[in-house]
Every structure is written in structure tokens, then in C-alpha cells.
Amino acid sequence: MQSFITHYGYFALFVLSVLSSACIPIPSEVAYGFAGALCTTAITGHARFSLVGVIIIGTIGSLVGAIIAYEVGRSAGRTIIERWGKWLLLSTKDLDRSERWFERFGSLSVLIGRCIPVVRSFISVPAGIAEMNRVRFAVLTTIGSAAWVALLGGLGYAAGSNWKHVSNDFHYSEYPIIAVVVIGIVLAVYLRWRSVQRENAN
């Protein structure tokens, strides 16, 4: 990834930003942090990027990827659940409940979700399924993405030649978050399976 960014500059940063927001868990903290480090002369001997450019390109790419995931969720999410939901232990009632929840807390979920590793790659899909207002979704995604890119780019810029050490810290900090997400998914599947078993028994 770092080699891709070094060789292809802003284009690589844009592509990685799109992918990381479109349900492909690219480690964006590494991409943006490294791009921030390339705004200094510590890595290659000259500044490859400007920090403002990194924030703008990263935010635009994130928005594009998020919109793609949102539209997929909006156009096909309900159909997928109605057709194959039983294999996913989901029903249209579950979908209705999740949509009501998203109507109440969706804005906060999108805004905060854009700043959480792993979650930021997938948060756009439920927003699309719930048919969240497109303008509100785009605005919240832009704000959250800009904050995330600015934070990581700024940390990379501050790290400079110490970027490799900071990058390792990012990797270590991801593990607890990934563990919590995995445990949450397993628990949700188990509880849903128990619920289906009870419904079938009745």
C-alpha cells in the first residue's frame, strides 16, 4: 500500500479512499498517516503531498466510496434480505426494526461510524437500506471523513521520519476494535439463532 501511494500519489490515495469506504476494509489509518508523512521531507527527501491536498482527496474519495455502498444498500439491501434473509437469520421484521432504529440514531451512527476503523467501511450500507436522506448522509459522511483524514494525516505529518513506529502502533490499536466487532457479530448471530429457534418451536 505504501509503495502504491509513493508511486501514484494522489490517484492512489483517491482509489484507496474509495475502496476503504465501499465495504473493503482497507487500513485507512495507514494510508492517510503515510500520506501525511509524505507531506514532509523525512520519507523521500522531498514533500510528495500537501496536507490540505491529502485531506481534500481523502475526503472526496471517502465520500464517493460511501455513496456507492449507500446506493447498493438502498437499491438492493431489502431485496437481498427478502430473498435470502432466512439464510442470514434475518426477516423483513428485523429489517423494519433496524430501519426504525436507524431513523432515530442514524445521523449519529454515520457521523461517528466514519471515524471508527472497520465500522467506517460498512456503515453506509445500513444507511442506504434505511433510506436515510441522501443529502444528510452526504453531509455527515463528508464531515466525519474530513475529521478522520485530517486526524490521521496530521498524525503522519507530525510523525515524519518516525512514521514506521507510529504505523505499528496503529496496527496494535486496531486489534481491540476488531475483537469487539467480531465478538459483537458472534453474539448477535447467537441471539438471533436462539430467537429463530423459539419462533419455530411456537
C-alpha positions in Angstrom: 0.0 0.0 0.0 2.7 2.5 0.9 4.6 1.7 -2.3 1.3 2.3 -4.3 0.9 5.7 -2.6 4.5 6.6 -3.2 4.4 5.8 -6.9 0.9 7.0 -7.8 0.4 9.9 -5.5 -3.0 11.5 -5.1 -4.5 9.0 -7.6 -3.5 6.1 -5.3 -4.8 8.0 -2.3 -8.2 8.6 -4.0 -8.5 4.9 -5.0 -7.7 3.6 -1.5 -10.2 6.1 -0.1 -13.0 4.9 -2.3 -12.3 1.3 -1.5 -12.0 1.8 2.2 -15.5 3.4 2.3 -17.1 0.8 0.0 -17.1 -2.2 2.2 -13.5 -3.1 1.5 -11.6 -2.8 4.9 -8.5 -1.1 3.6 -6.5 0.1 6.6 -7.2 3.8 6.1 -5.2 4.8 9.1 -2.1 3.5 7.4 -3.0 5.1 4.1 -3.7 8.6 5.5 -1.0 8.5 8.1 1.6 7.6 5.4 0.3 10.3 3.1 0.6 12.8 5.9 4.2 11.7 6.4 4.8 12.2 2.7 3.9 15.9 3.2 7.3 16.2 4.9 10.8 15.7 3.5 11.5 12.9 6.0 10.5 9.9 3.9 11.6 10.6 0.3 13.8 13.7 0.7 11.1 16.0 -0.7 7.4 16.6 0.1 5.2 14.5 -2.2 1.9 15.9 -0.9 0.4 18.9 0.8 -1.6 18.2 4.0 -4.5 20.2 2.6 -4.4 18.1 -0.6 -4.4 14.8 1.4 -7.5 16.0 3.4 -9.3 17.1 0.3 -8.5 14.0 -1.8 -9.1 11.6 1.1 -12.4 13.2 1.9 -13.7 13.2 -1.7 -12.6 9.6 -2.2 -14.3 8.5 1.1 -17.5 10.3 0.1 -17.5 8.6 -3.4 -17.0 5.1 -1.8 -19.6 5.8 0.8 -22.2 6.8 -1.8 -21.5 3.7 -3.8 -22.1 1.5 -0.7 -25.2 3.6 0.3 -26.8 3.2 -3.1 -26.1 -0.6 -3.1 -27.8 -0.8 0.3 -30.7 1.4 -0.8 -31.4 -0.3 -4.1 -30.7 -4.0 -3.3 -30.5 -4.4 0.5 -34.1 -5.1 1.2 -34.4 -7.3 -1.8 -31.4 -9.4 -0.7 -32.9 -9.8 2.8 -36.4 -10.7 1.5 -34.9 -13.3 -0.9 -32.0 -14.8 1.1 -32.7 -13.4 4.6 -33.6 -16.9 6.0 -30.0 -18.0 5.3 -28.7 -14.9 7.2 -31.2 -15.4 10.1 -32.9 -12.2 9.1 -36.5 -11.4 8.3 -38.4 -8.3 7.0 -39.5 -7.7 10.6 -35.9 -7.4 11.6 -35.3 -5.1 8.7 -38.3 -2.9 9.8 -36.9 -2.8 13.4 -33.5 -1.8 12.2 -34.9 0.9 10.0 -36.8 2.4 12.9 -33.7 2.3 15.0 -31.7 4.0 12.2 -34.3 6.7 11.8 -33.7 7.6 15.4 -29.9 7.2 15.7 -28.8 7.1 12.0 -27.3 10.5 11.8 -25.1 9.9 14.9 -24.2 6.4 13.7 -23.0 7.7 10.3 -21.1 10.6 11.7 -19.3 8.6 14.4 -19.0 5.5 12.3 -16.9 7.3 9.8 -14.2 7.7 12.4 -14.1 4.1 13.6 -11.8 1.5 11.9 -13.7 -1.4 10.3 -17.1 0.2 11.0 -16.4 3.0 8.6 -16.2 0.6 5.8 -19.7 -0.8 6.3 -21.8 2.0 7.9 -23.1 3.3 4.6 -24.9 0.1 3.7 -27.5 0.2 6.6 -27.9 3.9 5.9 -28.9 3.0 2.4 -31.2 0.2 3.4 -32.9 2.6 5.9 -33.2 5.1 3.0 -31.6 7.9 5.0 -31.9 11.2 3.3 -29.2 11.4 0.7 -28.2 15.0 1.4 -28.0 14.4 5.2 -26.0 11.2 4.5 -23.6 13.0 2.2 -23.1 15.9 4.6 -22.5 13.7 7.7 -20.2 11.4 5.7 -18.2 14.4 4.5 -17.8 15.9 8.0 -16.8 12.5 9.6 -14.5 11.6 6.7 -12.8 15.0 6.8 -12.2 14.8 10.5 -10.8 11.2 10.2 -8.5 12.1 7.3 -7.3 15.3 8.9 -6.6 13.5 12.2 -4.6 10.7 10.6 -2.9 12.9 8.1 -1.9 15.3 10.8 -0.5 12.5 12.9 1.5 11.2 10.0 2.8 14.7 9.3 3.8 15.1 12.9 5.5 11.7 12.9 7.6 12.3 9.8 10.6 10.0 9.8 9.1 8.1 12.8 6.1 7.0 10.7 7.0 3.3 10.7 6.9 3.3 14.5 3.5 5.1 14.5 2.2 2.8 11.9 2.9 -0.2 14.1 1.0 1.5 16.9 -2.0 1.9 14.6 -2.0 -1.8 13.9 -1.9 -2.7 17.5 -4.7 -0.3 18.4 -6.9 -1.9 15.7 -6.8 -5.3 17.4 -9.1 -4.5 20.3 -11.6 -2.8 18.0 -11.7 -5.7 15.6 -12.1 -8.1 18.6 -15.0 -6.1 19.9 -16.7 -6.1 16.4 -16.1 -9.8 16.0 -17.5 -10.6 19.4 -20.5 -8.4 18.8 -21.2 -10.2 15.5 -20.9 -13.6 17.1 -23.2 -12.6 20.0 -25.7 -11.1 17.6 -25.8 -14.2 15.4 -26.2 -16.5 18.5 -29.0 -14.4 20.0 -30.7 -14.3 16.6 -30.4 -18.1 16.2 -32.0 -18.6 19.6 -34.8 -16.3 18.7 -35.4 -18.2 15.5 -35.4 -21.5 17.4 -38.0 -20.1 19.8 -40.2 -18.8 17.0 -40.1 -22.2 15.2 -40.9 -24.0 18.4 -44.0 -21.9 18.9 
